[in-house]
Amino acid sequence: MGNPGSVTSRRWPTLEERAELALKPGTAIDAPALIQLIHEVNPSGRELAPDVQRRRYQLKGRLQSSLILKFKEQLEVTPLPESDEVVGLRYRPQNRDACHAIVVDLDVAARSWVRLALDIGKDPPPSPSVPAPARRRKSGPARTAATELSTPEELLRAGGAAAAAFDFEMARECFDRALELSDGGAEAAQALLGLLVEQLAAYAD
């Protein structure tokens, strides 16, 4: 006979636990599953306790950031007429919405990409098809221009644009310089950390 309490002690993970698991580095999750989690976590229109609602909105922003960083080539960003700080996200392969995103609630790298897509005024740029050596050859003038930027805000915008264009060398230089000029500012540090971990997997750095 087994332990009578062993069966009753087991339980299914809660919604928030499943969301946290999906956000762990190295977790394999496809876009449709991530979008389903976003819809389940979304507290809009639900009667929840204030602390639960706040926690759910934070999780929603983190899940949407993960969706953007992993699947941006397949996403469409649509601005809302009533607010520049809220956008619609749509997964093009399934023509499926990923809920409205509050731009300031997104991670720094995802936020920069969304704002770049809005500035361009068209669908987010696809992945460059040119080989890596060609992209590096083109990055010289952009790096020179980066050294002429004088404020952390300008450098963060330029770094976000470079990361969205897959010019990670340029992005790292911009974020490094923004961190230096801001004397270790939190936003610059988060941008650099996001680039190193999410894009470059440079964990030691």
C-alpha positions as CSV (number, residue, x, y, z in Angstrom):
1,M,0.0,0.0,0.0
2,G,1.3,3.5,-0.9
3,N,1.2,6.5,1.3
4,P,-2.5,7.5,1.5
5,G,-1.6,11.2,1.5
6,S,0.5,10.9,-1.7
7,V,-2.5,11.2,-4.0
8,T,-4.2,14.0,-2.2
9,S,-1.0,16.0,-1.9
10,R,-0.6,16.3,-5.7
11,R,-2.2,19.3,-7.4
12,W,-2.2,20.9,-10.8
13,P,-0.1,24.1,-11.2
14,T,-2.0,27.3,-10.9
15,L,-2.4,29.7,-13.9
16,E,0.2,32.0,-12.4
17,E,2.6,29.1,-11.9
18,R,2.2,28.0,-15.5
19,A,2.9,31.5,-16.7
20,E,6.0,31.7,-14.5
21,L,7.2,28.4,-15.9
22,A,6.7,29.6,-19.5
23,L,8.9,32.6,-18.7
24,K,11.8,30.6,-17.3
25,P,14.9,30.8,-19.5
26,G,15.2,27.8,-21.7
27,T,11.6,26.8,-21.6
28,A,10.4,25.7,-25.0
29,I,7.0,27.2,-25.9
30,D,5.5,28.0,-29.2
31,A,3.6,31.2,-30.1
32,P,0.1,29.8,-30.0
33,A,0.6,28.4,-26.5
34,L,2.2,31.6,-25.3
35,I,-0.8,33.6,-26.8
36,Q,-3.2,31.3,-25.0
37,L,-1.5,31.9,-21.7
38,I,-1.7,35.7,-22.3
39,H,-5.4,35.5,-22.8
40,E,-5.8,33.3,-19.7
41,V,-3.7,35.6,-17.5
42,N,-5.3,38.8,-18.9
43,P,-7.3,40.3,-15.9
44,S,-9.4,42.7,-18.1
45,G,-13.1,42.4,-17.6
46,R,-12.7,40.0,-14.6
47,E,-13.6,40.7,-11.0
48,L,-10.3,40.1,-9.2
49,A,-8.9,41.3,-6.0
50,P,-6.6,44.4,-6.6
51,D,-3.4,42.5,-5.7
52,V,-4.3,39.6,-8.0
53,Q,-5.2,42.0,-10.8
54,R,-2.0,43.9,-10.4
55,R,0.0,40.6,-10.4
56,R,-1.9,39.4,-13.5
57,Y,-1.2,42.6,-15.4
58,Q,2.5,42.3,-14.6
59,L,2.5,38.7,-15.8
60,K,0.6,39.7,-19.0
61,G,3.3,42.3,-19.8
62,R,6.1,39.8,-19.3
63,L,4.4,37.1,-21.4
64,Q,3.8,39.7,-24.2
65,S,7.4,40.8,-24.0
66,S,8.5,37.1,-24.4
67,L,6.2,36.7,-27.4
68,I,7.6,39.8,-29.0
69,L,11.2,38.9,-28.4
70,K,10.8,35.3,-29.6
71,F,8.3,35.8,-32.5
72,K,8.6,39.4,-33.6
73,E,9.0,38.5,-37.3
74,Q,5.5,37.0,-37.2
75,L,3.8,39.8,-35.2
76,E,1.8,42.8,-36.4
77,V,1.6,45.9,-34.2
78,T,-1.5,48.2,-34.4
79,P,-1.7,51.5,-32.6
80,L,-4.9,52.4,-30.8
81,P,-6.4,55.7,-31.9
82,E,-7.3,56.7,-28.4
83,S,-3.8,56.1,-26.9
84,D,-0.2,56.0,-28.1
85,E,0.7,53.9,-25.1
86,V,-1.6,50.9,-25.9
87,V,-1.1,48.8,-29.0
88,G,-2.7,45.7,-30.5
89,L,-0.6,42.6,-31.1
90,R,-1.6,40.1,-33.8
91,Y,0.1,36.8,-34.7
92,R,-0.1,36.8,-38.4
93,P,0.3,33.0,-39.2
94,Q,-3.1,32.4,-37.4
95,N,-4.5,35.9,-37.6
96,R,-4.9,35.7,-33.9
97,D,-4.7,38.6,-31.4
98,A,-2.4,38.5,-28.4
99,C,-4.4,41.1,-26.4
100,H,-3.7,44.8,-26.1
101,A,-0.3,45.6,-24.7
102,I,0.5,48.6,-22.5
103,V,3.8,49.7,-24.0
104,V,5.4,50.9,-20.7
105,D,4.6,47.5,-19.1
106,L,6.8,45.7,-21.6
107,D,10.4,44.8,-21.1
108,V,12.9,47.4,-22.4
109,A,13.9,45.5,-25.5
110,A,10.3,44.6,-26.4
111,R,9.2,48.2,-25.7
112,S,11.9,49.5,-28.0
113,W,10.9,47.2,-30.8
114,V,7.2,48.1,-30.5
115,R,8.0,51.8,-30.7
116,L,10.3,51.3,-33.7
117,A,7.5,49.4,-35.5
118,L,5.1,52.3,-34.7
119,D,7.6,54.8,-35.9
120,I,8.1,53.0,-39.1
121,G,4.4,53.0,-39.6
122,K,4.2,49.6,-41.2
123,D,4.5,45.9,-40.3
124,P,7.6,45.0,-38.1
125,P,10.7,44.5,-40.2
126,P,11.4,40.9,-41.2
127,S,14.6,39.1,-40.4
128,P,17.4,40.2,-42.7
129,S,18.3,37.6,-45.3
130,V,21.8,38.9,-45.9
131,P,24.6,36.8,-44.3
132,A,26.1,37.9,-41.0
133,P,29.4,39.2,-42.5
134,A,27.5,41.6,-44.7
135,R,25.6,42.9,-41.8
136,R,28.8,43.5,-39.9
137,R,30.3,45.4,-42.8
138,K,27.2,47.7,-42.8
139,S,27.4,48.4,-39.1
140,G,30.5,50.6,-39.3
141,P,28.7,53.9,-40.1
142,A,26.0,53.2,-37.6
143,R,28.6,52.7,-34.8
144,T,30.3,56.0,-35.8
145,A,26.9,57.7,-35.5
146,A,26.3,56.2,-32.1
147,T,29.3,57.8,-30.7
148,E,27.9,61.2,-31.6
149,L,24.7,60.7,-29.5
150,S,24.9,62.7,-26.4
151,T,22.1,61.5,-24.1
152,P,21.1,58.1,-22.6
153,E,17.6,58.5,-24.1
154,E,19.0,58.9,-27.6
155,L,21.3,55.9,-27.1
156,L,18.5,53.7,-25.8
157,R,16.3,54.5,-28.8
158,A,19.2,53.9,-31.2
159,G,20.1,50.6,-29.4
160,G,16.5,49.4,-29.5
161,A,16.3,50.2,-33.2
162,A,19.6,48.3,-33.8
163,A,18.4,45.3,-31.9
164,A,15.2,45.2,-33.9
165,A,17.3,45.2,-37.1
166,F,19.4,42.4,-35.6
167,D,22.5,44.6,-35.5
168,F,23.4,43.4,-32.0
169,E,27.0,44.8,-32.1
170,M,25.5,48.3,-32.6
171,A,22.8,47.7,-29.9
172,R,25.4,46.6,-27.4
173,E,27.6,49.6,-28.0
174,C,24.6,52.0,-27.6
175,F,23.4,50.3,-24.4
176,D,27.0,50.3,-23.0
177,R,27.4,54.0,-23.7
178,A,23.9,54.8,-22.3
179,L,24.8,52.9,-19.1
180,E,28.0,55.0,-18.9
181,L,26.3,58.3,-19.5
182,S,23.5,57.6,-17.1
183,D,26.0,56.6,-14.4
184,G,24.5,53.1,-14.1
185,G,20.9,54.1,-14.7
186,A,18.3,51.3,-14.3
187,E,16.7,51.6,-17.8
188,A,20.1,51.4,-19.5
189,A,21.1,48.5,-17.3
190,Q,17.9,46.6,-18.1
191,A,18.3,47.2,-21.8
192,L,21.9,45.9,-21.8
193,L,20.9,42.9,-19.6
194,G,18.0,42.1,-21.9
195,L,20.3,42.2,-24.9
196,L,23.0,40.1,-23.3
197,V,20.7,37.4,-22.0
198,E,17.8,37.3,-24.5
199,Q,19.6,38.0,-27.7
200,L,23.2,37.1,-27.3
201,A,23.0,34.5,-24.5
202,A,26.2,36.1,-23.1
203,Y,25.5,35.0,-19.6
204,A,29.1,35.5,-18.4
205,D,29.1,39.1,-19.6
